[in-house]
Amino acid sequence: MLGEGGSALIIVPGALISLITSIALMPQVIRFSRRHKLFDPKDQRKIHTREISRLGGVGMAGALVLGLVFLGMGAEEVRLWLLDPSVLPGVVGILLMWVVGLLDDLFFLRARVKLLLQIFVASVVVLMGGYSIEAFIVPFWNIPVPFGMAGYLLSIFWIVSIVNAVNLIDGMDGLAGSVVGMATLVLAVVSILEGDMTLAAFLFVLLGAIGGFLVFNFPPAKIFMGDGGSHFLGMSLAVAPFLFDGPSITTLSLIPVILLLSVPIFDTIAAILRRTRKRISIGEPDNEHIHHKLLALGLSSRKVLLTLVSYSSLMGAISLYWRLEGGFLGMFLALAGGVGGMILFFAVSAAYHRKVG
């Protein structure tokens, strides 16, 4: 356990400072974007028609940094935790991945260049932190299948995959922020119930940054998170299993994040299969993501948001139970939730294709 007791006293003020900072920064970012015409491009993946800032990630990153500075100054155990050799690379990696996304927001990087930068940052974080997914655990039998040195490569793949999953789901007002915010809240509650107040303090600061952004991102959005924001949030959740369970983990440590991000993960898998079938680049945007299909079926933007966040909340409850209780029932619920989600995705896709032909 990383830290207990004392850091609980600064969880609330730390989160409030992050929230207030995020709320205060967003209007400044919006004005800066208007002055320099840094608006989100209109492509097939996006549904907006107005000129909207794409630099919301700047406000979230700034709020996280200020919140962490407050935590570090207010509690020695938090400062020591942040400087821990297995923690610091993950936290720094969050900011480095944000920089990659910000570069794309500013200079519209080619998809291949952006992917190479993602892999580079993930590789640095994995090597510096010693992050390794060292074994696959066979469900129900708990039999470990070691990965050996390949565990480091799997960690890189995991990080890049989660970052891109969050990036791809960011196509509708409030969606990515709400899904990741729900996931962060669940992980923060888990850390409290497990007695790890230091990690909880970090997660609540992150949640405050997301909350301040959502004030301006709920429909109709005044600002988008951009690639900087999606990379920032995706990296935060990608390194979460290593912050919870240490640098060497098994696939069991990944299950909570997989459940919490099942919407973007399913949507990413579907996008890869769809674009591969059509023989187009995986990085090519389209308008067949899950939120596009629900909109095409007649749901309003708010109802689509409510539907997907409600499903994420259900998966959050399953994730919470699995993490705290585990056992046969926990694994069964996790698998049932995942299979149920895939069935719903197929059902929505089938209804969509029947309607559009």
C-alpha positions as CSV (number, residue, x, y, z in Angstrom):
1,M,0.0,0.0,0.0
2,L,1.4,3.4,-1.0
3,G,-0.1,5.7,1.5
4,E,-2.8,5.9,4.1
5,G,-4.3,8.3,6.5
6,G,-2.7,11.7,6.3
7,S,-3.2,12.4,2.6
8,A,-6.9,11.9,3.1
9,L,-7.0,15.4,4.6
10,I,-5.9,17.0,1.4
11,I,-8.0,15.0,-1.1
12,V,-10.9,17.4,-1.1
13,P,-8.8,20.7,-1.3
14,G,-6.5,19.1,-3.9
15,A,-9.5,18.1,-6.1
16,L,-11.1,21.5,-5.6
17,I,-8.0,23.4,-6.6
18,S,-7.7,21.2,-9.7
19,L,-11.5,21.8,-10.5
20,I,-11.3,25.5,-10.0
21,T,-8.1,25.8,-12.0
22,S,-9.6,23.9,-14.9
23,I,-12.8,26.0,-14.8
24,A,-10.7,29.2,-14.7
25,L,-8.3,28.1,-17.6
26,M,-11.0,27.0,-20.1
27,P,-12.3,30.5,-20.9
28,Q,-8.7,31.7,-21.3
29,V,-7.9,28.8,-23.7
30,I,-11.1,29.6,-25.7
31,R,-10.1,33.2,-26.1
32,F,-6.6,32.2,-27.1
33,S,-8.0,29.7,-29.7
34,R,-10.2,32.4,-31.2
35,R,-7.4,34.9,-31.4
36,H,-5.2,32.4,-33.2
37,K,-7.9,30.5,-35.0
38,L,-7.1,27.1,-33.4
39,F,-10.4,25.5,-34.1
40,D,-11.3,21.8,-34.3
41,P,-11.4,20.6,-37.9
42,K,-14.7,19.4,-39.3
43,D,-14.3,15.9,-40.6
44,Q,-16.5,12.8,-41.0
45,R,-15.8,11.7,-37.3
46,K,-17.1,15.0,-35.8
47,I,-20.7,16.2,-35.6
48,H,-20.2,19.9,-34.8
49,T,-20.8,22.7,-37.3
50,R,-19.4,25.7,-35.3
51,E,-15.9,26.9,-34.8
52,I,-14.8,25.4,-31.5
53,S,-11.5,25.4,-29.7
54,R,-9.6,22.1,-29.8
55,L,-7.2,23.0,-26.9
56,G,-9.2,21.8,-23.9
57,G,-6.4,19.4,-23.0
58,V,-4.2,22.5,-22.1
59,G,-6.6,23.4,-19.3
60,M,-6.8,19.9,-18.0
61,A,-3.0,19.4,-18.0
62,G,-2.5,22.8,-16.3
63,A,-5.1,21.9,-13.6
64,L,-3.4,18.5,-13.0
65,V,0.0,20.0,-12.6
66,L,-1.2,22.7,-10.2
67,G,-3.2,20.2,-8.2
68,L,-0.1,17.9,-8.0
69,V,2.1,20.8,-6.9
70,F,-0.4,21.5,-4.1
71,L,-0.5,17.8,-3.1
72,G,3.3,17.6,-3.1
73,M,3.6,20.8,-1.0
74,G,0.8,19.7,1.4
75,A,1.8,16.2,2.2
76,E,5.3,14.6,2.3
77,E,3.9,11.1,1.6
78,V,2.4,12.4,-1.6
79,R,5.7,14.1,-2.6
80,L,7.6,10.8,-1.9
81,W,5.0,8.8,-3.9
82,L,5.2,11.1,-6.9
83,L,9.0,10.7,-6.8
84,D,8.9,6.9,-6.5
85,P,10.9,5.3,-9.4
86,S,7.8,3.2,-10.3
87,V,5.4,6.2,-10.2
88,L,7.2,9.2,-11.6
89,P,7.6,7.7,-15.1
90,G,3.9,7.2,-15.3
91,V,3.0,10.7,-14.2
92,V,5.6,12.3,-16.4
93,G,4.4,10.0,-19.2
94,I,0.9,11.5,-18.9
95,L,2.3,15.0,-19.6
96,L,4.6,13.7,-22.4
97,M,1.6,12.0,-24.1
98,W,-0.3,15.2,-23.7
99,V,2.5,17.0,-25.6
100,V,2.2,14.5,-28.4
101,G,-1.5,15.2,-28.7
102,L,-0.9,19.0,-28.4
103,L,1.6,18.8,-31.3
104,D,-1.1,17.2,-33.4
105,D,-3.6,19.9,-32.4
106,L,-1.2,22.6,-33.5
107,F,0.5,21.1,-36.5
108,F,-1.9,18.3,-37.7
109,L,0.7,15.5,-37.6
110,R,0.4,12.7,-40.1
111,A,-1.2,9.6,-38.5
112,R,2.1,7.6,-38.9
113,V,4.2,10.3,-37.2
114,K,1.7,10.6,-34.4
115,L,1.7,6.8,-33.9
116,L,5.5,6.7,-33.8
117,L,5.6,9.5,-31.2
118,Q,3.0,7.5,-29.1
119,I,5.2,4.4,-29.3
120,F,8.3,6.4,-28.4
121,V,6.6,7.9,-25.3
122,A,5.1,4.6,-24.2
123,S,8.5,2.9,-24.7
124,V,10.3,5.5,-22.5
125,V,7.7,5.2,-19.8
126,V,7.8,1.4,-19.8
127,L,11.6,1.2,-19.7
128,M,12.0,4.0,-17.1
129,G,9.3,2.6,-14.9
130,G,10.0,-1.1,-15.5
131,Y,6.3,-1.5,-16.4
132,S,5.6,-5.1,-17.5
133,I,2.5,-7.2,-18.1
134,E,4.3,-10.3,-17.0
135,A,1.7,-13.0,-17.2
136,F,-1.8,-13.9,-18.6
137,I,-4.0,-15.3,-15.9
138,V,-6.4,-18.0,-17.2
139,P,-9.9,-17.0,-16.1
140,F,-11.6,-19.0,-13.3
141,W,-8.5,-21.3,-13.0
142,N,-6.0,-18.6,-12.1
143,I,-3.3,-20.3,-14.0
144,P,-0.5,-17.9,-14.9
145,V,1.0,-18.0,-18.4
146,P,4.3,-16.0,-18.3
147,F,5.1,-13.6,-21.1
148,G,8.7,-13.1,-20.2
149,M,10.5,-10.2,-21.9
150,A,7.5,-9.8,-24.2
151,G,5.7,-8.3,-21.2
152,Y,7.4,-5.0,-21.8
153,L,6.2,-5.0,-25.5
154,L,2.7,-5.8,-24.3
155,S,2.8,-2.9,-21.9
156,I,3.8,-0.6,-24.8
157,F,0.9,-2.0,-26.9
158,W,-1.5,-1.6,-24.0
159,I,-0.6,2.1,-23.5
160,V,-0.8,3.0,-27.2
161,S,-4.1,1.1,-27.6
162,I,-5.8,2.8,-24.7
163,V,-4.6,6.2,-25.8
164,N,-6.0,5.7,-29.3
165,A,-9.3,4.2,-28.0
166,V,-10.0,7.4,-26.0
167,N,-9.0,9.5,-29.0
168,L,-11.4,7.7,-31.3
169,I,-14.4,8.0,-29.0
170,D,-13.9,11.8,-28.8
171,G,-16.4,12.7,-31.5
172,M,-19.4,14.1,-29.6
173,D,-19.9,16.8,-27.0
174,G,-19.2,15.5,-23.5
175,L,-18.7,11.8,-24.5
176,A,-15.0,11.1,-24.0
177,G,-14.8,13.3,-20.9
178,S,-17.8,11.7,-19.3
179,V,-16.6,8.2,-19.9
180,V,-13.1,8.8,-18.7
181,G,-14.5,10.9,-15.8
182,M,-16.7,8.0,-14.7
183,A,-13.7,5.6,-15.0
184,T,-11.5,7.9,-12.9
185,L,-14.2,8.2,-10.2
186,V,-14.5,4.5,-9.9
187,L,-10.7,4.0,-9.7
188,A,-10.6,6.8,-7.0
189,V,-13.3,5.0,-5.0
190,V,-11.4,1.7,-5.3
191,S,-8.2,3.3,-4.1
192,I,-10.0,4.7,-1.0
193,L,-11.6,1.4,-0.2
194,E,-8.3,-0.3,-0.6
195,G,-6.8,2.2,1.8
196,D,-4.4,3.8,-0.7
197,M,-5.1,7.5,0.0
198,T,-2.1,8.8,-1.9
199,L,-3.3,7.3,-5.2
200,A,-6.8,8.4,-4.4
201,A,-5.6,12.0,-3.9
202,F,-3.9,11.8,-7.4
203,L,-7.0,10.4,-9.0
204,F,-9.3,13.1,-7.5
205,V,-7.0,15.8,-8.7
206,L,-7.3,14.2,-12.2
207,L,-11.1,14.1,-11.7
208,G,-11.2,17.7,-10.8
209,A,-9.3,18.6,-14.0
210,I,-11.9,16.6,-16.1
211,G,-14.8,18.1,-14.2
212,G,-13.7,21.6,-15.0
213,F,-13.4,20.7,-18.7
214,L,-16.9,19.1,-18.8
215,V,-18.4,22.3,-17.5
216,F,-17.6,23.8,-21.0
217,N,-17.8,20.5,-23.0
218,F,-21.4,19.3,-22.2
219,P,-23.7,19.9,-25.2
220,P,-23.6,22.4,-26.7
221,A,-19.8,22.4,-26.2
222,K,-17.8,25.6,-26.0
223,I,-14.5,23.7,-26.2
224,F,-13.2,20.3,-27.2
225,M,-10.4,18.4,-25.5
226,G,-8.6,17.9,-28.8
227,D,-5.9,15.2,-29.3
228,G,-4.0,16.8,-26.4
229,G,-6.9,16.1,-24.1
230,S,-7.6,12.6,-25.4
231,H,-3.9,11.6,-25.2
232,F,-3.7,13.1,-21.7
233,L,-6.8,11.2,-20.5
234,G,-5.9,8.0,-22.3
235,M,-2.4,7.9,-20.9
236,S,-3.8,8.5,-17.4
237,L,-5.9,5.4,-17.5
238,A,-3.3,3.4,-19.4
239,V,-0.8,3.8,-16.5
240,A,-3.4,3.3,-13.8
241,P,-2.9,-0.5,-13.4
242,F,0.8,0.1,-12.8
243,L,0.1,2.8,-10.3
244,F,-2.3,0.5,-8.5
245,D,-0.4,-2.8,-8.5
246,G,3.3,-1.9,-9.1
247,P,5.5,-2.0,-12.2
248,S,5.1,-5.8,-12.7
249,I,1.4,-6.8,-13.2
250,T,-0.7,-9.5,-14.7
251,T,-3.6,-9.3,-17.0
252,L,-5.9,-9.3,-14.0
253,S,-4.8,-5.8,-13.2
254,L,-6.0,-4.6,-16.6
255,I,-9.6,-5.9,-16.2
256,P,-10.9,-2.8,-14.3
257,V,-9.7,-0.4,-16.9
258,I,-10.9,-2.6,-19.8
259,L,-14.4,-2.8,-18.2
260,L,-14.4,1.0,-17.5
261,L,-13.4,1.8,-21.1
262,S,-15.4,-0.9,-22.8
263,V,-17.3,1.7,-24.9
264,P,-14.2,3.2,-26.5
265,I,-12.4,-0.2,-26.7
266,F,-15.3,-1.9,-28.5
267,D,-15.7,1.1,-30.8
268,T,-12.0,1.1,-31.6
269,I,-12.0,-2.7,-32.5
270,A,-15.1,-2.1,-34.6
271,A,-13.4,0.8,-36.4
272,I,-10.3,-1.2,-37.1
273,L,-12.3,-4.1,-38.5
274,R,-14.5,-1.8,-40.6
275,R,-11.6,0.1,-42.1
276,T,-9.7,-3.0,-42.8
277,R,-12.7,-4.5,-44.6
278,K,-13.0,-1.4,-46.7
279,R,-9.3,-1.4,-47.4
280,I,-8.8,2.1,-46.1
281,S,-6.3,3.5,-43.6
282,I,-7.0,2.7,-39.9
283,G,-6.4,6.4,-39.2
284,E,-8.9,7.6,-41.7
285,P,-11.9,9.3,-40.0
286,D,-15.4,8.1,-40.7
287,N,-18.9,8.6,-39.3
288,E,-19.7,5.1,-38.3
289,H,-18.7,5.2,-34.6
290,I,-21.2,4.0,-32.0
291,H,-22.4,7.6,-31.2
292,H,-22.9,8.3,-35.0
293,K,-25.0,5.2,-35.3
294,L,-27.1,6.0,-32.3
295,L,-27.7,9.5,-33.7
296,A,-28.6,8.1,-37.0
297,L,-31.2,5.9,-35.3
298,G,-33.0,9.0,-34.0
299,L,-31.5,9.6,-30.6
300,S,-30.7,13.1,-29.6
301,S,-27.1,14.0,-28.6
302,R,-28.1,14.2,-24.9
303,K,-29.8,10.7,-25.1
304,V,-26.8,9.2,-26.9
305,L,-24.5,10.7,-24.1
306,L,-26.9,9.4,-21.4
307,T,-27.0,5.9,-23.0
308,L,-23.3,5.4,-23.3
309,V,-22.5,6.9,-19.9
310,S,-25.1,4.7,-18.3
311,Y,-23.5,1.6,-19.8
312,S,-20.1,2.8,-18.6
313,S,-21.6,3.3,-15.1
314,L,-22.9,-0.3,-15.1
315,M,-19.4,-1.5,-16.2
316,G,-18.0,0.7,-13.5
317,A,-20.1,-1.0,-10.8
318,I,-19.0,-4.4,-12.2
319,S,-15.4,-3.2,-12.2
320,L,-15.7,-2.1,-8.6
321,Y,-17.1,-5.4,-7.5
322,W,-14.5,-7.4,-9.4
323,R,-11.6,-5.4,-7.9
324,L,-12.8,-5.5,-4.3
325,E,-14.3,-9.0,-4.2
326,G,-12.9,-11.0,-7.2
327,G,-13.7,-14.6,-7.2
328,F,-15.8,-16.7,-9.5
329,L,-18.8,-14.2,-9.4
330,G,-16.6,-11.2,-10.1
331,M,-15.0,-12.9,-13.1
332,F,-18.4,-14.1,-14.3
333,L,-19.9,-10.5,-14.1
334,A,-16.9,-9.1,-15.9
335,L,-17.2,-11.6,-18.8
336,A,-21.0,-11.2,-18.8
337,G,-20.7,-7.4,-19.0
338,G,-18.2,-7.6,-21.8
339,V,-20.2,-10.1,-23.8
340,G,-23.4,-8.1,-23.2
341,G,-21.6,-4.9,-24.4
342,M,-20.5,-6.7,-27.6
343,I,-24.1,-7.9,-28.2
344,L,-25.4,-4.4,-27.8
345,F,-22.8,-3.0,-30.2
346,F,-23.7,-5.6,-32.8
347,A,-27.4,-4.9,-32.3
348,V,-26.9,-1.1,-32.8
349,S,-24.8,-1.7,-35.9
350,A,-27.4,-4.1,-37.4
351,A,-30.2,-1.6,-36.8
352,Y,-28.1,1.2,-38.2
353,H,-27.3,-0.7,-41.4
354,R,-30.9,-1.7,-41.8
355,K,-31.9,2.0,-41.7
356,V,-29.2,3.4,-43.9
357,G,-28.9,0.4,-46.2
